[in-house]
Amino acid sequence: MVMGSLKEEAEVVVIGGGPGGYVAAIRAADLGKEVVLVDDREQLGGTCLIEGCIPSKVLINAVEIAQTAREADKIGLSYQDVQFDLDKLRSWTGSVVEKLTGGISGLMKRRGIEVIRGRVRFESNKSIAIEGGEVAGIDFKHAIIATGSRVNRIAAAEGLDVWTSAEALKLPELPKRLLVVGGGYIGLELGLVYSGLGSQVTIVEFTPGLLPGADFDLVKVMVKNCEKRFDNIMYESKVVGIEQTSSGFIVSVEHDGKKKKIETDRVMTAVGRRPNTDNISLDKTDVKVNDHGFIEVNEEGRTSVSNIFAIGDVAPGPMLAHKASREAHVAAEVIAQKKSAFDNRAIPAVVFTDPEIAWSGLTEREAKAKGIDVKVGRFPLQALGRAQTLGRTDGLVKVISNPDSGLVLGVGMVGPHASELIAEGTLAIEMGATLEDIIVTIHPHPTLSEAIMEAAEVAAGEPVHINPPRKR
């Protein structure tokens, strides 16, 4: 690896240019700090923007448009068979990524943030070396580690031409049959993409159900639709072997002690991610890393070394871009000696399936596991005017509250545009809102957002648009 001969000094060095790193760099610069950002990619934006959430949402949108067109006959619109031009779809995906990465680069230049390409290795608590760049290293006053995460790989796929989500998002081909290992959000989202493009998709999931972190009443609505779109969903099953042949793959799947061989044209693994902390020489520092590879931090984002911070996927908590960006603000502000802390009550989670699922704060599953008494109000989209006008009534919104005070503890939903609606629920939790606060807030009609108000009314025992509870 070529290494530069120059060594620089920096007030703040940010390691990683993803939604945690570049946001931290911008915020620190805006607070008057001299900032250097180091990233080993040619483009800024990290996994999320380049090979994750942004390109996947481009493909999901394309497939949803096609699906809407196919189902439009019920409202009086007729189309000829909908066809995809994969070259144009790839080009459109690439153009979206280019615009966004270019925008980030422009923001960095306008703030005078130096960007260095190269791979970082820590040399001490105050110094890093940079491999592959024109600069040999940096002596820093403060460092923010935002190196993100990478996909887990299964032993059975070692050395084989098996896709991860990164390869699948490039649409290298459209296989007739695709087997997806893992029924988490990545496997489901990309499985639905390929199903929508025309592949026969099989999901192999180790657990008894899909999306084990979400409440069952939300998941079952999504699963009902997935069962129509997927060729097969295999629960409590494990891939124990993969054989690559001249025409595709033979996958050995174990279920209930019995093995079954499945022939498929392509295999994609989606079995989670791991933090990028084992490849930056943290052993040369006094930074503490836990048994799962996450860097231990306090609510300021500060590690066991006071001048080194860690944010995003390398810090404990859900591996979500919006969590990383919030942590980025906190770390930059603490370095600038402003009072700041990651003391958020809720981190929203969204799964861009069809229909979408979103939740924030306490789930019913968590409440039951922790023995927390809660009151739950559910409102079915079947009873919502806007959902009827869209022809999308397969879903519900629920509000979880404290039975005594009415304090909103959690919000969950499944249905169209749940990804957009969940922000209201998160705001309610963050601001300590009660059921009454939501109920007396005037929601525009007819909208999907009304379902949040309606669910709060149900939780408060005063529903309008569904039958009241039976009197004892």
PAGUVO-247426 format. One record per residue (C-alpha): x, y, z; residue number from 0. Coordinates in nm, 3 decimals, always signed. Each point is the difference from the previous one (the first is absolute). Layout:
! PAGUVO-247426
x	y	z	num
X	Y	Z	NUM
...
This chain:
! PAGUVO-247426
x	y	z	num
+0.000	+0.000	+0.000	0
+0.140	+0.336	-0.106	1
+0.039	+0.246	+0.283	2
+0.061	+0.375	-0.009	3
+0.297	+0.159	+0.170	4
-0.171	+0.306	+0.149	5
-0.149	+0.012	+0.345	6
-0.261	+0.256	+0.103	7
-0.148	+0.138	+0.318	8
-0.373	+0.044	+0.052	9
-0.227	+0.130	+0.269	10
-0.267	-0.257	-0.093	11
+0.048	-0.305	-0.221	12
-0.311	-0.187	-0.109	13
+0.056	-0.359	-0.115	14
-0.271	-0.105	-0.242	15
-0.217	+0.194	-0.245	16
-0.340	-0.158	+0.056	17
-0.314	+0.160	+0.151	18
+0.178	+0.014	+0.336	19
+0.341	+0.114	-0.117	20
-0.085	+0.268	-0.253	21
-0.269	+0.149	+0.226	22
+0.247	+0.012	+0.291	23
+0.257	+0.170	-0.222	24
-0.247	+0.263	-0.120	25
-0.137	+0.069	+0.347	26
+0.348	+0.032	+0.152	27
+0.109	+0.235	-0.279	28
-0.309	+0.213	+0.049	29
+0.095	+0.026	+0.367	30
+0.337	+0.146	-0.095	31
+0.218	-0.309	+0.009	32
+0.275	-0.087	-0.248	33
-0.114	-0.333	-0.141	34
+0.159	-0.273	-0.210	35
-0.209	-0.293	-0.124	36
+0.164	-0.326	-0.108	37
-0.187	-0.261	-0.202	38
+0.120	-0.289	-0.215	39
-0.273	+0.038	-0.264	40
+0.013	+0.224	-0.303	41
-0.349	+0.128	+0.078	42
-0.130	+0.136	+0.328	43
-0.324	-0.125	+0.151	44
+0.097	-0.339	+0.137	45
-0.175	-0.332	-0.041	46
-0.347	+0.151	+0.046	47
+0.025	+0.237	-0.292	48
+0.227	-0.195	-0.235	49
-0.110	-0.362	+0.040	50
-0.279	-0.006	+0.257	51
-0.308	+0.197	+0.091	52
+0.000	+0.249	-0.289	53
+0.044	-0.235	-0.300	54
-0.231	-0.255	+0.161	55
-0.275	+0.260	+0.033	56
+0.041	+0.095	-0.367	57
-0.064	-0.362	-0.096	58
-0.282	-0.040	+0.252	59
-0.171	+0.308	-0.143	60
+0.028	-0.134	-0.354	61
-0.148	-0.334	+0.100	62
-0.282	+0.166	+0.197	63
-0.092	+0.216	-0.301	64
-0.016	-0.311	-0.215	65
-0.206	-0.186	+0.260	66
-0.243	+0.292	+0.024	67
-0.034	+0.002	-0.377	68
-0.070	-0.374	-0.006	69
-0.272	+0.039	+0.262	70
-0.153	+0.316	-0.150	71
-0.273	-0.189	-0.183	72
-0.213	-0.004	+0.316	73
-0.032	+0.380	-0.015	74
-0.064	+0.011	-0.375	75
+0.352	+0.043	-0.138	76
+0.121	-0.258	-0.250	77
+0.362	-0.048	-0.107	78
+0.175	-0.227	-0.236	79
+0.255	-0.229	+0.163	80
+0.246	+0.207	+0.205	81
+0.361	-0.056	-0.106	82
+0.331	+0.099	+0.162	83
+0.301	+0.131	-0.189	84
+0.276	-0.113	+0.235	85
+0.266	+0.218	-0.165	86
-0.212	+0.313	+0.054	87
-0.079	-0.109	+0.357	88
+0.371	-0.048	+0.074	89
+0.077	+0.337	-0.156	90
-0.272	+0.176	+0.202	91
+0.124	-0.160	+0.322	92
+0.355	+0.109	-0.076	93
-0.109	+0.356	-0.080	94
-0.180	+0.035	+0.335	95
+0.310	-0.120	+0.187	96
+0.224	+0.233	-0.204	97
-0.216	+0.305	+0.073	98
-0.001	-0.067	+0.373	99
+0.369	-0.084	+0.034	100
+0.086	+0.304	-0.210	101
-0.216	+0.213	+0.226	102
+0.190	-0.119	+0.308	103
+0.334	+0.077	-0.163	104
-0.125	+0.351	-0.076	105
-0.106	+0.052	+0.361	106
+0.346	-0.104	+0.118	107
+0.179	+0.237	-0.238	108
-0.215	+0.297	+0.093	109
+0.088	-0.054	+0.364	110
+0.371	-0.040	-0.062	111
+0.010	-0.360	+0.124	112
+0.305	-0.188	-0.127	113
-0.088	-0.344	-0.137	114
+0.275	-0.264	-0.018	115
-0.044	-0.332	-0.179	116
+0.160	-0.297	+0.172	117
-0.032	-0.272	+0.261	118
+0.054	+0.094	+0.364	119
+0.201	-0.184	+0.261	120
+0.034	+0.139	+0.352	121
+0.355	+0.041	+0.127	122
-0.089	+0.140	+0.344	123
-0.268	+0.193	+0.187	124
+0.103	+0.313	-0.193	125
+0.123	-0.121	-0.336	126
-0.113	-0.192	-0.307	127
+0.184	-0.136	-0.302	128
-0.164	+0.014	-0.345	129
+0.063	-0.272	-0.258	130
-0.045	+0.069	-0.369	131
-0.021	+0.377	+0.025	132
+0.224	+0.297	-0.064	133
+0.011	+0.073	+0.371	134
+0.192	-0.247	+0.218	135
-0.191	+0.073	+0.318	136
-0.162	+0.253	+0.230	137
+0.074	+0.108	+0.356	138
-0.335	+0.108	+0.146	139
-0.149	+0.168	+0.303	140
-0.334	-0.176	-0.046	141
-0.107	-0.298	-0.212	142
-0.348	-0.120	-0.095	143
-0.016	-0.364	-0.108	144
-0.280	-0.051	-0.252	145
+0.128	-0.298	-0.198	146
-0.341	-0.165	-0.033	147
-0.062	-0.370	-0.047	148
+0.026	-0.280	-0.253	149
-0.218	-0.296	-0.089	150
+0.028	-0.327	+0.184	151
+0.087	-0.298	-0.214	152
-0.103	-0.359	+0.061	153
+0.255	-0.280	-0.004	154
-0.191	-0.194	-0.265	155
+0.046	+0.285	-0.250	156
+0.376	+0.034	+0.048	157
+0.185	+0.015	-0.333	158
-0.319	-0.016	-0.207	159
-0.158	+0.254	-0.234	160
-0.276	+0.078	+0.248	161
-0.154	+0.345	+0.012	162
-0.020	+0.230	+0.298	163
-0.237	+0.298	-0.004	164
+0.277	+0.210	-0.156	165
+0.021	-0.223	-0.308	166
-0.376	-0.050	-0.022	167
-0.062	+0.376	-0.009	168
+0.209	+0.032	-0.316	169
-0.248	-0.221	-0.188	170
+0.277	-0.207	-0.162	171
-0.268	-0.227	-0.147	172
-0.362	-0.099	+0.053	173
+0.005	-0.363	+0.111	174
-0.303	-0.218	-0.064	175
+0.038	-0.141	+0.353	176
+0.155	+0.181	+0.297	177
+0.052	-0.146	+0.346	178
+0.042	+0.257	+0.278	179
+0.168	-0.107	+0.322	180
-0.153	+0.212	+0.278	181
-0.348	+0.141	+0.059	182
+0.105	+0.328	+0.159	183
-0.069	+0.340	-0.151	184
+0.278	-0.020	-0.262	185
-0.101	-0.347	-0.118	186
-0.367	+0.094	-0.018	187
+0.051	+0.333	-0.175	188
+0.229	-0.141	-0.269	189
-0.201	-0.319	-0.024	190
-0.306	+0.210	-0.086	191
+0.205	+0.201	-0.250	192
+0.107	-0.310	-0.192	193
-0.347	-0.152	+0.028	194
-0.142	+0.321	-0.146	195
+0.253	-0.013	-0.283	196
-0.108	-0.356	-0.084	197
+0.214	-0.243	+0.202	198
-0.142	-0.294	+0.193	199
+0.123	+0.074	+0.352	200
+0.047	-0.242	+0.290	201
+0.074	+0.136	+0.349	202
+0.184	-0.220	+0.252	203
-0.037	+0.133	+0.355	204
+0.158	-0.152	+0.313	205
-0.262	+0.130	+0.247	206
-0.371	-0.099	+0.023	207
-0.109	+0.328	-0.162	208
+0.110	+0.298	-0.203	209
+0.130	+0.323	+0.157	210
+0.032	-0.136	+0.356	211
+0.057	+0.353	+0.139	212
-0.343	+0.127	-0.108	213
-0.339	-0.074	+0.154	214
-0.184	-0.297	-0.149	215
-0.322	+0.188	-0.077	216
+0.197	+0.230	-0.232	217
+0.209	-0.273	-0.157	218
-0.290	-0.231	-0.080	219
-0.158	+0.263	-0.227	220
+0.323	+0.028	-0.197	221
+0.053	-0.379	-0.004	222
-0.344	-0.053	-0.151	223
+0.106	+0.208	-0.300	224
+0.348	-0.154	-0.015	225
-0.151	-0.347	-0.021	226
-0.168	+0.110	-0.324	227
+0.319	+0.152	-0.142	228
+0.258	-0.260	+0.107	229
+0.022	-0.350	-0.140	230
+0.071	-0.145	+0.346	231
+0.083	+0.112	+0.355	232
+0.182	-0.265	+0.206	233
-0.013	+0.068	+0.374	234
+0.223	-0.155	+0.269	235
+0.236	-0.106	-0.277	236
+0.376	+0.020	-0.033	237
+0.224	-0.006	-0.308	238
+0.263	-0.264	+0.077	239
+0.164	-0.030	-0.342	240
+0.023	+0.169	-0.337	241
+0.133	-0.169	-0.313	242
+0.070	+0.209	-0.308	243
-0.068	-0.179	-0.329	244
+0.042	+0.093	-0.365	245
-0.363	+0.112	-0.013	246
-0.051	+0.150	+0.345	247
-0.003	-0.121	+0.360	248
-0.123	-0.290	+0.208	249
-0.081	+0.117	+0.352	250
-0.031	-0.243	+0.291	251
-0.258	+0.122	+0.251	252
-0.056	-0.163	+0.338	253
-0.345	+0.013	+0.159	254
-0.122	-0.199	+0.300	255
+0.305	-0.228	-0.020	256
-0.056	-0.082	-0.367	257
+0.200	+0.127	-0.298	258
-0.146	+0.116	-0.329	259
+0.186	+0.092	-0.318	260
-0.125	+0.300	-0.196	261
+0.113	+0.088	-0.351	262
+0.025	+0.371	-0.074	263
+0.163	+0.231	-0.252	264
+0.132	+0.248	+0.256	265
+0.054	+0.025	+0.375	266
+0.003	+0.320	+0.207	267
+0.100	+0.011	+0.366	268
-0.156	+0.257	+0.233	269
+0.091	-0.113	+0.351	270
+0.084	+0.327	+0.169	271
+0.303	+0.225	+0.027	272
+0.304	+0.038	+0.223	273
+0.178	+0.319	+0.112	274
+0.323	+0.103	-0.171	275
+0.211	+0.015	+0.314	276
+0.234	-0.294	-0.055	277
+0.185	+0.154	-0.293	278
+0.112	+0.342	+0.128	279
+0.260	-0.109	+0.258	280
-0.195	+0.104	+0.308	281
+0.235	-0.226	+0.197	282
+0.256	+0.281	-0.034	283
-0.233	+0.221	+0.207	284
-0.173	-0.027	+0.338	285
-0.345	-0.004	-0.161	286
-0.218	-0.277	+0.148	287
-0.184	-0.231	-0.237	288
-0.264	-0.246	+0.126	289
-0.029	-0.369	-0.086	290
-0.224	+0.076	-0.299	291
+0.247	+0.243	-0.156	292
-0.179	+0.321	+0.101	293
+0.190	+0.290	+0.153	294
-0.116	+0.091	+0.351	295
-0.120	+0.361	+0.018	296
-0.183	+0.228	+0.243	297
-0.295	+0.223	-0.086	298
+0.240	+0.259	-0.145	299
+0.137	-0.256	-0.245	300
+0.330	+0.008	+0.188	301
+0.198	-0.324	+0.021	302
+0.223	-0.116	+0.287	303
+0.259	+0.239	-0.150	304
-0.131	+0.351	+0.067	305
+0.109	+0.153	-0.333	306
-0.131	-0.286	-0.218	307
-0.371	-0.030	-0.085	308
-0.193	-0.277	-0.177	309
-0.332	+0.033	-0.185	310
-0.226	-0.198	-0.231	311
+0.032	-0.371	-0.063	312
+0.321	-0.034	+0.206	313
-0.185	+0.121	+0.313	314
-0.259	-0.214	+0.183	315
-0.360	+0.026	-0.115	316
-0.190	-0.055	-0.323	317
+0.202	+0.030	-0.321	318
-0.206	+0.280	-0.154	319
+0.114	+0.303	-0.198	320
-0.223	+0.242	+0.190	321
+0.137	-0.120	+0.333	322
+0.354	+0.061	-0.132	323
-0.087	+0.353	-0.113	324
-0.147	+0.090	+0.338	325
+0.309	-0.137	+0.177	326
+0.213	+0.203	-0.241	327
-0.160	+0.324	+0.116	328
+0.057	-0.095	+0.364	329
+0.368	-0.090	-0.044	330
+0.080	+0.316	-0.198	331
-0.180	+0.219	+0.252	332
+0.175	-0.158	+0.298	333
+0.338	+0.053	-0.169	334
-0.099	+0.365	-0.048	335
-0.073	+0.014	+0.374	336
-0.373	+0.035	-0.046	337
-0.233	-0.187	+0.234	338
-0.134	-0.295	-0.198	339
-0.092	-0.365	+0.056	340
-0.156	-0.293	-0.181	341
-0.291	-0.022	+0.241	342
-0.269	-0.074	-0.256	343
-0.300	-0.196	+0.121	344
-0.076	-0.164	-0.332	345
+0.177	-0.107	-0.319	346
-0.248	-0.072	-0.280	347
+0.038	-0.319	-0.203	348
-0.138	-0.037	-0.351	349
-0.023	-0.301	-0.230	350
-0.076	+0.093	-0.361	351
-0.199	-0.310	-0.083	352
-0.344	+0.006	-0.159	353
-0.178	+0.110	+0.211	354
+0.259	+0.197	+0.197	355
+0.052	-0.067	+0.371	356
+0.122	+0.261	+0.248	357
+0.023	+0.024	+0.376	358
+0.152	+0.227	+0.261	359
+0.045	-0.014	+0.376	360
-0.134	-0.290	+0.203	361
-0.146	-0.298	-0.185	362
-0.259	-0.236	+0.143	363
+0.256	-0.277	-0.024	364
+0.244	+0.199	+0.217	365
-0.271	+0.103	+0.246	366
-0.098	-0.362	+0.056	367
+0.362	-0.113	+0.038	368
+0.070	+0.274	+0.255	369
-0.329	-0.037	+0.186	370
-0.111	+0.355	-0.081	371
-0.374	+0.061	+0.023	372
-0.122	+0.185	-0.309	373
-0.318	+0.101	-0.174	374
-0.018	-0.055	-0.375	375
-0.230	+0.172	-0.246	376
-0.024	-0.152	-0.349	377
-0.166	+0.163	-0.297	378
-0.047	-0.204	-0.321	379
+0.060	+0.176	-0.331	380
-0.318	-0.170	-0.119	381
-0.186	+0.270	+0.194	382
+0.207	+0.291	-0.135	383
-0.138	+0.209	-0.286	384
+0.335	+0.081	-0.160	385
+0.108	-0.364	+0.002	386
-0.324	-0.092	-0.176	387
+0.060	+0.263	-0.269	388
+0.345	-0.148	-0.061	389
-0.130	-0.353	-0.010	390
+0.253	-0.087	+0.272	391
-0.186	-0.108	+0.308	392
+0.232	-0.286	+0.096	393
+0.151	+0.140	+0.316	394
-0.043	+0.163	+0.339	395
+0.143	+0.261	+0.232	396
+0.041	-0.054	+0.372	397
+0.095	+0.224	+0.289	398
+0.147	-0.147	+0.319	399
-0.045	+0.205	+0.315	400
+0.030	+0.003	+0.377	401
-0.339	-0.111	+0.134	402
+0.003	+0.254	+0.283	403
+0.152	+0.318	-0.145	404
-0.078	-0.054	-0.369	405
+0.366	+0.070	-0.082	406
+0.080	-0.125	-0.350	407
+0.265	-0.273	+0.029	408
+0.001	-0.144	-0.351	409
-0.156	+0.021	-0.344	410
-0.014	-0.271	-0.266	411
-0.154	-0.019	-0.343	412
-0.025	-0.206	-0.315	413
-0.141	+0.141	-0.319	414
+0.067	+0.247	-0.281	415
+0.251	+0.277	+0.082	416
+0.067	-0.132	+0.351	417
+0.359	+0.117	-0.051	418
-0.123	+0.360	-0.017	419
-0.264	-0.023	+0.272	420
+0.224	-0.144	+0.273	421
+0.172	+0.336	+0.053	422
-0.315	+0.134	+0.170	423
+0.001	-0.293	+0.240	424
+0.369	+0.048	+0.072	425
-0.053	+0.370	+0.067	426
-0.284	-0.081	+0.240	427
+0.223	-0.238	+0.197	428
+0.296	+0.239	-0.004	429
-0.205	+0.292	+0.132	430
-0.180	-0.202	+0.266	431
-0.341	+0.035	-0.164	432
-0.310	-0.164	+0.141	433
-0.292	-0.159	-0.181	434
-0.196	+0.321	+0.054	435
+0.276	+0.204	-0.167	436
-0.035	-0.210	-0.315	437
-0.380	-0.005	+0.013	438
-0.039	+0.378	+0.030	439
+0.256	+0.065	-0.274	440
-0.205	+0.066	-0.313	441
+0.101	-0.244	-0.273	442
-0.089	+0.091	-0.360	443
-0.275	-0.201	-0.166	444
+0.006	-0.221	-0.197	445
+0.356	-0.118	+0.070	446
+0.182	-0.307	+0.118	447
+0.134	+0.199	+0.297	448
-0.350	+0.002	+0.147	449
+0.053	-0.366	+0.088	450
+0.245	+0.104	+0.273	451
-0.263	+0.224	+0.158	452
-0.263	-0.271	-0.039	453
+0.226	-0.258	+0.168	454
+0.059	+0.241	+0.289	455
-0.378	+0.038	+0.035	456
-0.035	-0.378	+0.017	457
+0.270	-0.019	+0.268	458
-0.179	+0.272	+0.197	459
-0.327	-0.194	-0.022	460
-0.177	+0.255	-0.218	461
+0.005	-0.129	-0.359	462
-0.215	+0.170	-0.261	463
+0.041	-0.196	-0.321	464
+0.003	-0.353	+0.139	465
-0.239	-0.165	+0.242	466
+0.057	+0.090	+0.366	467
+0.116	-0.268	+0.242	468
-0.278	-0.206	+0.154	469
-0.119	+0.125	+0.332	470
+0.052	-0.240	+0.286	471
